Amino acid sequence: MILYLHGFDATSPGNHEKMRQLQFIDKDVRLVSYSTQYPKHDLQQLLNEVSRQLQESDDPAPLILGVGLGAFWAERIGFLNGLKSVLINPNLSPESNMVGKIDRPEEYADIASKCVASFRSKNEAKALVILSRSDDVNNNAQAFDALSDYYQVIWDEDQPHKFPVLASHLSEIADFKLD
């Protein structure tokens, strides 16, 4: 089972396309949606929904994957549920780069400060990070600096921020899921 977390653009048709591509790895791909507007509510809703999805699955190696803002959540929800996660162009600082787009950006900083201390060191090697060199939304050099000590990072030379085509990385994601 692969749990898919969309980015800030929750209604983009690209989300369905990415889920379809992920079915080449695992036929059981499930969208876990959230509001994108209310971080503290989203955290609780995501924890509850992922817990429910895990109870309904017999997959011995479930995976959570997120793009952009979804990757922010995939890393944390994955850690809290003991899941491997794939982070594609993760938005690591929504509290500073989403001001004006969401109602309560400061809640992201609050969530980050309340997460388990040094959670990345406790989650070491349990995430795979895919970063676009041509990301027009995130500064992926900063993401690399923040994450590369803890997780394997793969650079993509072609995809933009929304990462519409996962094809060139499906085998790496599949290997990571089953490793």
DRENFIVEX-306290 format. One record per residue (C-alpha): x, y, z; residue in one letter. Coordinates in steps of 0.05 Angstrom, whole numbers, always signed. Layout:
N
<r><px>X</px><py>Y</py><pz>Z</pz><residuo>a</residuo></r>
...
! end
This chain:
179
<r><px>+0</px><py>+0</py><pz>+0</pz><residuo>m</residuo></r>
<r><px>+23</px><py>+70</py><pz>-17</pz><residuo>i</residuo></r>
<r><px>-10</px><py>+128</py><pz>+18</pz><residuo>l</residuo></r>
<r><px>-6</px><py>+191</py><pz>-25</pz><residuo>y</residuo></r>
<r><px>-7</px><py>+261</py><pz>+5</pz><residuo>l</residuo></r>
<r><px>-21</px><py>+317</py><pz>-45</pz><residuo>h</residuo></r>
<r><px>+14</px><py>+384</py><pz>-41</pz><residuo>g</residuo></r>
<r><px>-17</px><py>+452</py><pz>-30</pz><residuo>f</residuo></r>
<r><px>-53</px><py>+447</py><pz>-97</pz><residuo>d</residuo></r>
<r><px>-101</px><py>+393</py><pz>-73</pz><residuo>a</residuo></r>
<r><px>-146</px><py>+394</py><pz>-134</pz><residuo>t</residuo></r>
<r><px>-92</px><py>+390</py><pz>-188</pz><residuo>s</residuo></r>
<r><px>-106</px><py>+335</py><pz>-240</pz><residuo>p</residuo></r>
<r><px>-32</px><py>+318</py><pz>-232</pz><residuo>g</residuo></r>
<r><px>-48</px><py>+284</py><pz>-166</pz><residuo>n</residuo></r>
<r><px>-90</px><py>+231</py><pz>-200</pz><residuo>h</residuo></r>
<r><px>-35</px><py>+221</py><pz>-252</pz><residuo>e</residuo></r>
<r><px>+19</px><py>+211</py><pz>-199</pz><residuo>k</residuo></r>
<r><px>-25</px><py>+161</py><pz>-163</pz><residuo>m</residuo></r>
<r><px>-36</px><py>+124</py><pz>-228</pz><residuo>r</residuo></r>
<r><px>+40</px><py>+122</py><pz>-239</pz><residuo>q</residuo></r>
<r><px>+51</px><py>+96</py><pz>-169</pz><residuo>l</residuo></r>
<r><px>+6</px><py>+36</py><pz>-185</pz><residuo>q</residuo></r>
<r><px>+64</px><py>+8</py><pz>-225</pz><residuo>f</residuo></r>
<r><px>+97</px><py>-3</py><pz>-158</pz><residuo>i</residuo></r>
<r><px>+36</px><py>-24</py><pz>-118</pz><residuo>d</residuo></r>
<r><px>-36</px><py>-32</py><pz>-142</pz><residuo>k</residuo></r>
<r><px>-61</px><py>-6</py><pz>-75</pz><residuo>d</residuo></r>
<r><px>-49</px><py>+70</py><pz>-77</pz><residuo>v</residuo></r>
<r><px>-93</px><py>+111</py><pz>-32</pz><residuo>r</residuo></r>
<r><px>-103</px><py>+186</py><pz>-29</pz><residuo>l</residuo></r>
<r><px>-102</px><py>+215</py><pz>+40</pz><residuo>v</residuo></r>
<r><px>-129</px><py>+285</py><pz>+34</pz><residuo>s</residuo></r>
<r><px>-125</px><py>+343</py><pz>+82</pz><residuo>y</residuo></r>
<r><px>-148</px><py>+416</py><pz>+81</pz><residuo>s</residuo></r>
<r><px>-80</px><py>+451</py><pz>+70</pz><residuo>t</residuo></r>
<r><px>-110</px><py>+511</py><pz>+108</pz><residuo>q</residuo></r>
<r><px>-110</px><py>+490</py><pz>+181</pz><residuo>y</residuo></r>
<r><px>-46</px><py>+455</py><pz>+201</pz><residuo>p</residuo></r>
<r><px>-65</px><py>+433</py><pz>+272</pz><residuo>k</residuo></r>
<r><px>-130</px><py>+404</py><pz>+246</pz><residuo>h</residuo></r>
<r><px>-93</px><py>+373</py><pz>+187</pz><residuo>d</residuo></r>
<r><px>-43</px><py>+339</py><pz>+235</pz><residuo>l</residuo></r>
<r><px>-99</px><py>+306</py><pz>+275</pz><residuo>q</residuo></r>
<r><px>-139</px><py>+287</py><pz>+213</pz><residuo>q</residuo></r>
<r><px>-77</px><py>+257</py><pz>+179</pz><residuo>l</residuo></r>
<r><px>-58</px><py>+217</py><pz>+240</pz><residuo>l</residuo></r>
<r><px>-128</px><py>+189</py><pz>+246</pz><residuo>n</residuo></r>
<r><px>-135</px><py>+173</py><pz>+172</pz><residuo>e</residuo></r>
<r><px>-67</px><py>+141</py><pz>+165</pz><residuo>v</residuo></r>
<r><px>-80</px><py>+99</py><pz>+226</pz><residuo>s</residuo></r>
<r><px>-147</px><py>+76</py><pz>+196</pz><residuo>r</residuo></r>
<r><px>-115</px><py>+60</py><pz>+129</pz><residuo>q</residuo></r>
<r><px>-60</px><py>+19</py><pz>+162</pz><residuo>l</residuo></r>
<r><px>-112</px><py>-21</py><pz>+200</pz><residuo>q</residuo></r>
<r><px>-148</px><py>-36</py><pz>+135</pz><residuo>e</residuo></r>
<r><px>-85</px><py>-62</py><pz>+100</pz><residuo>s</residuo></r>
<r><px>-45</px><py>-125</py><pz>+107</pz><residuo>d</residuo></r>
<r><px>+15</px><py>-97</py><pz>+69</pz><residuo>d</residuo></r>
<r><px>+78</px><py>-114</py><pz>+109</pz><residuo>p</residuo></r>
<r><px>+115</px><py>-54</py><pz>+79</pz><residuo>a</residuo></r>
<r><px>+67</px><py>+5</py><pz>+71</pz><residuo>p</residuo></r>
<r><px>+96</px><py>+71</py><pz>+47</pz><residuo>l</residuo></r>
<r><px>+74</px><py>+143</py><pz>+53</pz><residuo>i</residuo></r>
<r><px>+93</px><py>+191</py><pz>-4</pz><residuo>l</residuo></r>
<r><px>+82</px><py>+266</py><pz>-8</pz><residuo>g</residuo></r>
<r><px>+98</px><py>+322</py><pz>-56</pz><residuo>v</residuo></r>
<r><px>+113</px><py>+393</py><pz>-33</pz><residuo>g</residuo></r>
<r><px>+70</px><py>+408</py><pz>+28</pz><residuo>l</residuo></r>
<r><px>+49</px><py>+335</py><pz>+26</pz><residuo>g</residuo></r>
<r><px>+122</px><py>+316</py><pz>+37</pz><residuo>a</residuo></r>
<r><px>+124</px><py>+360</py><pz>+100</pz><residuo>f</residuo></r>
<r><px>+68</px><py>+317</py><pz>+127</pz><residuo>w</residuo></r>
<r><px>+93</px><py>+251</py><pz>+99</pz><residuo>a</residuo></r>
<r><px>+159</px><py>+258</py><pz>+137</pz><residuo>e</residuo></r>
<r><px>+124</px><py>+272</py><pz>+204</pz><residuo>r</residuo></r>
<r><px>+64</px><py>+225</py><pz>+197</pz><residuo>i</residuo></r>
<r><px>+111</px><py>+171</py><pz>+171</pz><residuo>g</residuo></r>
<r><px>+156</px><py>+179</py><pz>+232</pz><residuo>f</residuo></r>
<r><px>+98</px><py>+179</py><pz>+281</pz><residuo>l</residuo></r>
<r><px>+69</px><py>+115</py><pz>+249</pz><residuo>n</residuo></r>
<r><px>+135</px><py>+79</py><pz>+237</pz><residuo>g</residuo></r>
<r><px>+127</px><py>+83</py><pz>+162</pz><residuo>l</residuo></r>
<r><px>+179</px><py>+93</py><pz>+108</pz><residuo>k</residuo></r>
<r><px>+166</px><py>+157</py><pz>+71</pz><residuo>s</residuo></r>
<r><px>+184</px><py>+187</py><pz>+3</pz><residuo>v</residuo></r>
<r><px>+191</px><py>+262</py><pz>+4</pz><residuo>l</residuo></r>
<r><px>+187</px><py>+296</py><pz>-64</pz><residuo>i</residuo></r>
<r><px>+208</px><py>+369</py><pz>-65</pz><residuo>n</residuo></r>
<r><px>+189</px><py>+376</py><pz>+8</pz><residuo>p</residuo></r>
<r><px>+166</px><py>+443</py><pz>+34</pz><residuo>n</residuo></r>
<r><px>+205</px><py>+444</py><pz>+99</pz><residuo>l</residuo></r>
<r><px>+185</px><py>+514</py><pz>+121</pz><residuo>s</residuo></r>
<r><px>+111</px><py>+527</py><pz>+105</pz><residuo>p</residuo></r>
<r><px>+108</px><py>+575</py><pz>+164</pz><residuo>e</residuo></r>
<r><px>+153</px><py>+624</py><pz>+125</pz><residuo>s</residuo></r>
<r><px>+139</px><py>+610</py><pz>+52</pz><residuo>n</residuo></r>
<r><px>+63</px><py>+602</py><pz>+54</pz><residuo>m</residuo></r>
<r><px>+44</px><py>+666</py><pz>+90</pz><residuo>v</residuo></r>
<r><px>-17</px><py>+694</py><pz>+54</pz><residuo>g</residuo></r>
<r><px>-35</px><py>+626</py><pz>+24</pz><residuo>k</residuo></r>
<r><px>-59</px><py>+593</py><pz>+89</pz><residuo>i</residuo></r>
<r><px>-97</px><py>+620</py><pz>+149</pz><residuo>d</residuo></r>
<r><px>-49</px><py>+599</py><pz>+204</pz><residuo>r</residuo></r>
<r><px>+23</px><py>+590</py><pz>+179</pz><residuo>p</residuo></r>
<r><px>+50</px><py>+598</py><pz>+250</pz><residuo>e</residuo></r>
<r><px>+18</px><py>+531</py><pz>+267</pz><residuo>e</residuo></r>
<r><px>+70</px><py>+496</py><pz>+224</pz><residuo>y</residuo></r>
<r><px>+125</px><py>+525</py><pz>+267</pz><residuo>a</residuo></r>
<r><px>+87</px><py>+502</py><pz>+329</pz><residuo>d</residuo></r>
<r><px>+79</px><py>+432</py><pz>+301</pz><residuo>i</residuo></r>
<r><px>+153</px><py>+428</py><pz>+283</pz><residuo>a</residuo></r>
<r><px>+173</px><py>+450</py><pz>+353</pz><residuo>s</residuo></r>
<r><px>+127</px><py>+399</py><pz>+385</pz><residuo>k</residuo></r>
<r><px>+151</px><py>+340</py><pz>+343</pz><residuo>c</residuo></r>
<r><px>+198</px><py>+292</py><pz>+379</pz><residuo>v</residuo></r>
<r><px>+265</px><py>+325</py><pz>+392</pz><residuo>a</residuo></r>
<r><px>+315</px><py>+307</py><pz>+338</pz><residuo>s</residuo></r>
<r><px>+264</px><py>+264</py><pz>+303</pz><residuo>f</residuo></r>
<r><px>+304</px><py>+261</py><pz>+238</pz><residuo>r</residuo></r>
<r><px>+362</px><py>+226</py><pz>+274</pz><residuo>s</residuo></r>
<r><px>+311</px><py>+177</py><pz>+302</pz><residuo>k</residuo></r>
<r><px>+281</px><py>+168</py><pz>+233</pz><residuo>n</residuo></r>
<r><px>+348</px><py>+161</py><pz>+197</pz><residuo>e</residuo></r>
<r><px>+346</px><py>+122</py><pz>+132</pz><residuo>a</residuo></r>
<r><px>+270</px><py>+115</py><pz>+136</pz><residuo>k</residuo></r>
<r><px>+257</px><py>+168</py><pz>+83</pz><residuo>a</residuo></r>
<r><px>+278</px><py>+175</py><pz>+10</pz><residuo>l</residuo></r>
<r><px>+282</px><py>+246</py><pz>-15</pz><residuo>v</residuo></r>
<r><px>+275</px><py>+266</py><pz>-88</pz><residuo>i</residuo></r>
<r><px>+293</px><py>+338</py><pz>-105</pz><residuo>l</residuo></r>
<r><px>+285</px><py>+375</py><pz>-170</pz><residuo>s</residuo></r>
<r><px>+342</px><py>+418</py><pz>-192</pz><residuo>r</residuo></r>
<r><px>+292</px><py>+462</py><pz>-230</pz><residuo>s</residuo></r>
<r><px>+242</px><py>+470</py><pz>-173</pz><residuo>d</residuo></r>
<r><px>+211</px><py>+539</py><pz>-181</pz><residuo>d</residuo></r>
<r><px>+177</px><py>+539</py><pz>-113</pz><residuo>v</residuo></r>
<r><px>+227</px><py>+511</py><pz>-62</pz><residuo>n</residuo></r>
<r><px>+300</px><py>+523</py><pz>-50</pz><residuo>n</residuo></r>
<r><px>+321</px><py>+451</py><pz>-56</pz><residuo>n</residuo></r>
<r><px>+393</px><py>+466</py><pz>-38</pz><residuo>a</residuo></r>
<r><px>+366</px><py>+484</py><pz>+32</pz><residuo>q</residuo></r>
<r><px>+325</px><py>+420</py><pz>+33</pz><residuo>a</residuo></r>
<r><px>+387</px><py>+380</py><pz>+14</pz><residuo>f</residuo></r>
<r><px>+426</px><py>+412</py><pz>+70</pz><residuo>d</residuo></r>
<r><px>+371</px><py>+398</py><pz>+121</pz><residuo>a</residuo></r>
<r><px>+358</px><py>+326</py><pz>+100</pz><residuo>l</residuo></r>
<r><px>+420</px><py>+294</py><pz>+69</pz><residuo>s</residuo></r>
<r><px>+452</px><py>+276</py><pz>+136</pz><residuo>d</residuo></r>
<r><px>+392</px><py>+232</py><pz>+152</pz><residuo>y</residuo></r>
<r><px>+362</px><py>+207</py><pz>+86</pz><residuo>y</residuo></r>
<r><px>+384</px><py>+185</py><pz>+17</pz><residuo>q</residuo></r>
<r><px>+374</px><py>+242</py><pz>-32</pz><residuo>v</residuo></r>
<r><px>+364</px><py>+235</py><pz>-107</pz><residuo>i</residuo></r>
<r><px>+369</px><py>+295</py><pz>-152</pz><residuo>w</residuo></r>
<r><px>+324</px><py>+300</py><pz>-213</pz><residuo>d</residuo></r>
<r><px>+348</px><py>+342</py><pz>-271</pz><residuo>e</residuo></r>
<r><px>+282</px><py>+350</py><pz>-309</pz><residuo>d</residuo></r>
<r><px>+220</px><py>+354</py><pz>-265</pz><residuo>q</residuo></r>
<r><px>+189</px><py>+419</py><pz>-238</pz><residuo>p</residuo></r>
<r><px>+163</px><py>+429</py><pz>-168</pz><residuo>h</residuo></r>
<r><px>+97</px><py>+390</py><pz>-177</pz><residuo>k</residuo></r>
<r><px>+137</px><py>+332</py><pz>-206</pz><residuo>f</residuo></r>
<r><px>+85</px><py>+308</py><pz>-256</pz><residuo>p</residuo></r>
<r><px>+126</px><py>+249</py><pz>-282</pz><residuo>v</residuo></r>
<r><px>+151</px><py>+199</py><pz>-232</pz><residuo>l</residuo></r>
<r><px>+171</px><py>+147</py><pz>-284</pz><residuo>a</residuo></r>
<r><px>+246</px><py>+155</py><pz>-279</pz><residuo>s</residuo></r>
<r><px>+244</px><py>+144</py><pz>-203</pz><residuo>h</residuo></r>
<r><px>+192</px><py>+88</py><pz>-197</pz><residuo>l</residuo></r>
<r><px>+244</px><py>+33</py><pz>-192</pz><residuo>s</residuo></r>
<r><px>+281</px><py>+72</py><pz>-137</pz><residuo>e</residuo></r>
<r><px>+216</px><py>+82</py><pz>-99</pz><residuo>i</residuo></r>
<r><px>+198</px><py>+9</py><pz>-107</pz><residuo>a</residuo></r>
<r><px>+266</px><py>-14</py><pz>-83</pz><residuo>d</residuo></r>
<r><px>+262</px><py>+33</py><pz>-23</pz><residuo>f</residuo></r>
<r><px>+192</px><py>+8</py><pz>-6</pz><residuo>k</residuo></r>
<r><px>+214</px><py>-65</py><pz>-5</pz><residuo>l</residuo></r>
<r><px>+284</px><py>-56</py><pz>+24</pz><residuo>d</residuo></r>
! end
